[in-house]
Amino acid sequence: MTGLTNYRWLLLFILCVLPCPSWAELEIRAPGQQQLQLALAPVAAQSPKETTAGRKLRRILQQDLALSGLFQFTPRSSFFSAAQKPALHSSQVPFAQWRLLGSELLITGQVRQEQQRLTVNWRLFDVRQQRLLTGKRYRGKASQARYMAHAFADHVLWRLTGKEGPFNSRIAYIGKATGHKELYIMDVNGAHNLRLTNHQSLVLNPDFAPHAKEVLFTSYKQGNPDLYRKELYTGNEAVVSSREGLNIAGRYGPEGRRVALTLSKDGNSELYLLGPGGRLQKRLTHYWGIDVDPSWSPDGKRLAFVSERLGRPQIFTLDLKSQDVSQFTFNGRYNATPAWSPNGKWLAFSRLVDEHFQIVIQHVDSGQERQLTHGSGNKEHPRWSPDSRFLVYSNDAGGQKSIYIMRRDGTAAKRISPANSDCSHPAWSGRW
């Protein structure tokens, strides 16, 4: 667990954000269709160590920004010699030359390393207006360089769209690298995999707390499917619910104090609400059919869940105040694992289409739906990024389950879990 303690060293944000109304209303409505020409200059450095760090920073920043679908990158092969010089102020930037290359935006960076401490300066310039849009300075341990790139990628999206990016967050998943299904965590780009449990058993269904750095999950460690929580910084682990029968699919409420889950202690699989410390607050459903996979609306007033009460698994919503239940999905013969988007507009879920499960999103208000994945392999357990722009899911195309990430429109699907590993049940954290 020593690797997890490094998260304590995450970063100081300095420098003010400079207003520039010309970009303030830009929105990523259809990734790939509204692309801005961005030049990403080499990160200025003075030593071989700094040069290596700068290349890593630039590579991660470009990967993050490319995933957003907002940018087309000016080819580095077309850069001129002036691009190699540090340019942290507008007076140092040869805007006319960048404009000749067709660049609308320019990112420059500078890295300095003293022993094991790193300082990174980033700048985002508007080439057309010849001015600085924003700048950030990050300080931290050299081993945390990737977070300095992720954090600035998030900041760039915020500066251009008004909504922060999701790249400085984490993805939990279940992996079988040890031969047992254990809980793991990784960066959004698939780097820095860490195993969190050593239960040597069956671990399932992770979920991040919305504010604290902890994870809920179900484990058969003691022979029964019990619900656990684990603190990521300390490694401390505790049982939340070990009632007889199922204690599965625990999901934190938006405030982080309540947990919705499925229990079978009364003989049937029903939804329940737990309070702090795992105290039973309320039974939420009372039907003969199996009720599973709760997902909270962002305002904490409703739950989406899966029920067989009509004979086939469909998705329903439950109003927690009135206890009214409404059917949400009407299409498809098998819909499962709903996930409410953080902006409250969409539910993502898996639907059985022909012989395979595919990812579908449905608008909460209009009911309009869109199938995002196609082809062979089962795509299951979708979860949203904290900015509602991306989805993570499992895909067993090729015979082995892997974790994939894609944009909300279904484009740019990319495997992020380790190769030749069996990975499933992803969960996406809030911003770190």
Secondary structure, 3 states (H helix, E strand, C coil): CHHHHHHHHCCEEECCECCCHHHCCCCCCCCCCCCEEEEEEEEECCCHHHHHHHHHHHHHHHHHHHHHCCEEECCHHHCCHHHHCCCCCHHHCCHHHHHHCCCCEEEEEEEEEECCEEEEEEEEEECCCCEEEEEEEEEEEHHHHHHHHHHHHHHHHHHHHCCCCCCCCEEEEEECCCCCEEEEEEECCCCCCEECCCCCCEEEEEEECCCCCEEEEEECCCCCCEEEEEECCCCCEEEEECCCCCEEEEEECCCCCCEEEEECCCCCCEEEEECHHHCEEEECCCCCCCEEEEEECCCCCEEEEEECCCCCCEEEEEECCCCCEEECCCCCCCEEEEEECCCCCEEEEEEEECCEEEEEEEECCCCCEEECCCCCCCEEEEEECCCCCEEEEEECCCCCCEEEEEECCCCCCEECCCCCCCEEEEEECCCC
